[in-house]
């Protein structure tokens, strides 16, 4: 037989992959160095589709990398730096062992270092790529800046992270890009919109101290190394896009207190730009453009939510988070001098409009709990302050990241909020008399109807009953109602003309839709029952 | 035994050594009270190797040599200065007064003519030239012109040895500078051919590496029930999910228990053990006759199967062939009729094809959906499987009413670490256990052995 027989595992997927240990030996690095290199360069292990083929017949769990990726790694100049560092450590140990202190000093002065700029440029060739990955970077930087400054990770890294996070927060304040805030049991979630990208990040609470043992700190430190560099470059670019000087020339105390107004590179004399005429782009109707304009206007209004208001934060509230949120929307804020440096005005200032307190004591009228601020930000309007006074049970803090679809259950608090957004006044507190309970019930019905776009006829008839009472509104609503009725008629005709099979499918779909509505009604009824029971309890307590 | 001289001497030496050791022990009592142990220990000088440099200073007595040298020095000085001559003279030299040394006399000049001056000793080569250049330099310096070497010296900047270069250049220096990395145009280092030949060409990053290894977003926001002051229903929803997770765990445990469980009633009692052991031994005589009869039949049947088959006759073979041919013909006819009939069955054939296509399409869709779902799952990248975090939930009585009383649940550090694993950026890791290469051996100390 000739020697050209095909042998197993010599071509195809078996030759495309390489195990971790083989790759490490090819690069002549130790395992922690190899891990660090892979993290920095963005090379991740790959799970092959047919493990048995790649593993040459065995099913042992192994980590595989693509061979081409490892070959690419061979050209990296940082690999040389890692080897130099290893030699440096060896020499240092020797000098220590021989107690040659002059040699130790000399070696320490010439310690090999490396920079990651070229890696950033290679991994993120454009600025927008970098912006897309900034979520992760922000989370890591915020996390590391809360670490205690013991020797576990380099103190310099923690300092750098703190500096970068403060600069980022100042940028968000200057550009007014914060959109959503959510207080969870884990930490505070923020969402900002920067250059069209939605960026979400988590900030842990300042007072959580448990450090889990299972986490590999070296890996996290390597990630942080990369991300601090990335965040620094992105910050520079963002600052220059706003014509601000980077690094900010304001003193560090003012910067960290988030009370600084950043200096501009070129002072813009005309801050009111001329309003450009907007023409509809191709393929867009006037309606869509109007909708977009409306949105933009709303956003502009939202950016100036707290403008003109002066806040004072008491000692027990989370100062940094609240200061950030307040300043992002144009408000002024201050706190007690003993808490942190950088407070601008004192408690005794008479122009303070709101004071944020978290204690159960009963005080003056305008003391509010901190949840008011966060709910205002999420609702994009100023909510009534009465629900958030001291000692009052707070309404639930809803998540702004939830998008409710048609027919889903919507908690009544959210309904109230939406009503407020539309400019209607909601029903009063539950502790009022029964007359107001009826009104509340009616208004709830109205709200549910407005939501329910299916156009049920029963609701139409009820509405028409109300309409008859006030003749002034008749004409306006009649037209709308007529149109709706016509549409409903057409729909019914179409349904009658369907074939059996199609009708069967249609019934199934409608059943599914109505099921959701039914469930939502059930939940609402439950909630009502719960509220009623609570009311009774309160009444009993009063008696 | 022949006592040779060497043997004898060595034996004696050993005995002497022993005696010396014994005497030097504290508390040694001699028979004679007058004699003390110190007398007995002969102060024998220890044998020292005087050839070593170390021992020259220690063990050699150079006092007499040093005295002689001192005397010599005194003599020499005496010859030069006359004041010291007297005490030297005071020393009794046998009849001869001190005379100058012969060598000194020889070295004196014996003629009154002064020796000639050696001109070469005073000559300097290039003296004139040097003098002239010095004059020129003086003139220039008087005019204010500084020579080039001095100028360069003055221009040299001071090397800052005190600043730590490595700290400022480190990547995590808190005061580090950032610049516009995307704004700069790429520096054109040279022609591509040149770069390739000098091996300075930068390698292009492969496109595949820019794809993200997972479709999951970087930050997953917690469900609305995870708010610090949640809405009743969303909180119940979250609790229900946590409850389901717990149920699953319990199910697995229960299953394991069930598999391991055994019925206590099934354990063998003494009675059953006895019966089992005695089986077939006690009741033999009664059932023997019954057993004989069926046994014979069985044997016959067995015998029949083993019997050799007879050879096939010609007739049998012909018959078999004919049957085969008939069978084949029948089949071909049937096939033909089927083909002809298929024309009339087109409609049903069409419907069956449609059904098959539909089933294949459904299967394809299902497979695609499964693949999409698999993409969102974390891949198996190493030895360990991915363990998702425990859900962060606060029970209804743990919920804090206000921000001040909030007790944070779960840690963001753990959350980030798990998120990195979920997105296939790192392989799932566990804390490394401390493994000893060599086994530790436990030995009791002698003191403890005596006690126990």
Boltz contact constraints between the chains, C-beta under 6 A:
constraints:
  - contact:
      token1: [A, 44]
      token2: [B, 213]
      max_distance: 6.0
  - contact:
      token1: [A, 44]
      token2: [B, 424]
      max_distance: 6.0
  - contact:
      token1: [A, 44]
      token2: [B, 425]
      max_distance: 6.0
  - contact:
      token1: [A, 45]
      token2: [B, 381]
      max_distance: 6.0
  - contact:
      token1: [A, 45]
      token2: [B, 427]
      max_distance: 6.0
  - contact:
      token1: [A, 47]
      token2: [B, 379]
      max_distance: 6.0
  - contact:
      token1: [A, 47]
      token2: [B, 380]
      max_distance: 6.0
  - contact:
      token1: [A, 47]
      token2: [B, 381]
      max_distance: 6.0
  - contact:
      token1: [A, 61]
      token2: [B, 383]
      max_distance: 6.0
  - contact:
      token1: [A, 63]
      token2: [B, 381]
      max_distance: 6.0
  - contact:
      token1: [A, 63]
      token2: [B, 382]
      max_distance: 6.0
  - contact:
      token1: [A, 63]
      token2: [B, 427]
      max_distance: 6.0
  - contact:
      token1: [A, 75]
      token2: [B, 203]
      max_distance: 6.0
  - contact:
      token1: [A, 111]
      token2: [B, 166]
      max_distance: 6.0
  - contact:
      token1: [A, 113]
      token2: [B, 166]
      max_distance: 6.0
  - contact:
      token1: [A, 113]
      token2: [B, 169]
      max_distance: 6.0
  - contact:
      token1: [A, 113]
      token2: [B, 170]
      max_distance: 6.0
  - contact:
      token1: [A, 115]
      token2: [B, 171]
      max_distance: 6.0
  - contact:
      token1: [A, 116]
      token2: [B, 171]
      max_distance: 6.0
  - contact:
      token1: [A, 121]
      token2: [B, 181]
      max_distance: 6.0
  - contact:
      token1: [A, 122]
      token2: [B, 205]
      max_distance: 6.0
  - contact:
      token1: [A, 127]
      token2: [B, 182]
      max_distance: 6.0
  - contact:
      token1: [A, 135]
      token2: [B, 218]
      max_distance: 6.0
  - contact:
      token1: [A, 135]
      token2: [B, 219]
      max_distance: 6.0
  - contact:
      token1: [A, 136]
      token2: [B, 218]
      max_distance: 6.0
  - contact:
      token1: [A, 143]
      token2: [B, 412]
      max_distance: 6.0
  - contact:
      token1: [A, 154]
      token2: [B, 172]
      max_distance: 6.0
  - contact:
      token1: [A, 156]
      token2: [B, 172]
      max_distance: 6.0
  - contact:
      token1: [A, 156]
      token2: [B, 174]
      max_distance: 6.0
  - contact:
      token1: [A, 157]
      token2: [B, 172]
      max_distance: 6.0
  - contact:
      token1: [A, 159]
      token2: [B, 174]
      max_distance: 6.0
  - contact:
      token1: [A, 160]
      token2: [B, 172]
      max_distance: 6.0
  - contact:
      token1: [A, 160]
      token2: [B, 174]
      max_distance: 6.0
  - contact:
      token1: [A, 163]
      token2: [B, 174]
      max_distance: 6.0
  - contact:
      token1: [A, 183]
      token2: [B, 228]
      max_distance: 6.0
  - contact:
      token1: [A, 184]
      token2: [B, 222]
      max_distance: 6.0
  - contact:
      token1: [A, 184]
      token2: [B, 226]
      max_distance: 6.0
  - contact:
      token1: [A, 184]
      token2: [B, 227]
      max_distance: 6.0
  - contact:
      token1: [A, 185]
      token2: [B, 226]
      max_distance: 6.0
  - contact:
      token1: [A, 185]
      token2: [B, 228]
      max_distance: 6.0
  - contact:
      token1: [A, 185]
      token2: [B, 392]
      max_distance: 6.0
  - contact:
      token1: [A, 185]
      token2: [B, 394]
      max_distance: 6.0
  - contact:
      token1: [A, 185]
      token2: [B, 409]
      max_distance: 6.0
  - contact:
      token1: [A, 186]
      token2: [B, 392]
      max_distance: 6.0
  - contact:
      token1: [A, 186]
      token2: [B, 410]
      max_distance: 6.0
  - contact:
      token1: [A, 187]
      token2: [B, 412]
      max_distance: 6.0
  - contact:
      token1: [A, 189]
      token2: [B, 221]
      max_distance: 6.0
  - contact:
      token1: [A, 200]
      token2: [B, 219]
      max_distance: 6.0
  - contact:
      token1: [A, 202]
      token2: [B, 412]
      max_distance: 6.0
  - contact:
      token1: [A, 204]
      token2: [B, 412]
      max_distance: 6.0
  - contact:
      token1: [A, 205]
      token2: [B, 408]
      max_distance: 6.0
  - contact:
      token1: [A, 208]
      token2: [B, 408]
      max_distance: 6.0
  - contact:
      token1: [A, 210]
      token2: [B, 411]
      max_distance: 6.0
  - contact:
      token1: [A, 212]
      token2: [B, 411]
      max_distance: 6.0
  - contact:
      token1: [A, 212]
      token2: [B, 414]
      max_distance: 6.0
  - contact:
      token1: [A, 214]
      token2: [B, 431]
      max_distance: 6.0
  - contact:
      token1: [A, 215]
      token2: [B, 413]
      max_distance: 6.0
  - contact:
      token1: [A, 215]
      token2: [B, 417]
      max_distance: 6.0
  - contact:
      token1: [A, 216]
      token2: [B, 429]
      max_distance: 6.0
  - contact:
      token1: [A, 232]
      token2: [B, 178]
      max_distance: 6.0
  - contact:
      token1: [A, 233]
      token2: [B, 178]
      max_distance: 6.0
  - contact:
      token1: [A, 233]
      token2: [B, 181]
      max_distance: 6.0
  - contact:
      token1: [A, 236]
      token2: [B, 178]
      max_distance: 6.0
  - contact:
      token1: [A, 316]
      token2: [B, 404]
      max_distance: 6.0
  - contact:
      token1: [A, 358]
      token2: [B, 402]
      max_distance: 6.0
  - contact:
      token1: [A, 358]
      token2: [B, 403]
      max_distance: 6.0
  - contact:
      token1: [A, 358]
      token2: [B, 404]
      max_distance: 6.0
  - contact:
      token1: [A, 370]
      token2: [B, 403]
      max_distance: 6.0
  - contact:
      token1: [A, 394]
      token2: [B, 229]
      max_distance: 6.0
  - contact:
      token1: [A, 396]
      token2: [B, 229]
      max_distance: 6.0
  - contact:
      token1: [A, 396]
      token2: [B, 230]
      max_distance: 6.0
  - contact:
      token1: [A, 396]
      token2: [B, 231]
      max_distance: 6.0
  - contact:
      token1: [A, 397]
      token2: [B, 227]
      max_distance: 6.0
  - contact:
      token1: [A, 397]
      token2: [B, 229]
      max_distance: 6.0
  - contact:
      token1: [A, 398]
      token2: [B, 231]
      max_distance: 6.0
  - contact:
      token1: [A, 399]
      token2: [B, 224]
      max_distance: 6.0
  - contact:
      token1: [A, 399]
      token2: [B, 227]
      max_distance: 6.0
  - contact:
      token1: [A, 401]
      token2: [B, 221]
      max_distance: 6.0
  - contact:
      token1: [A, 402]
      token2: [B, 224]
      max_distance: 6.0
  - contact:
      token1: [A, 411]
      token2: [B, 231]
      max_distance: 6.0
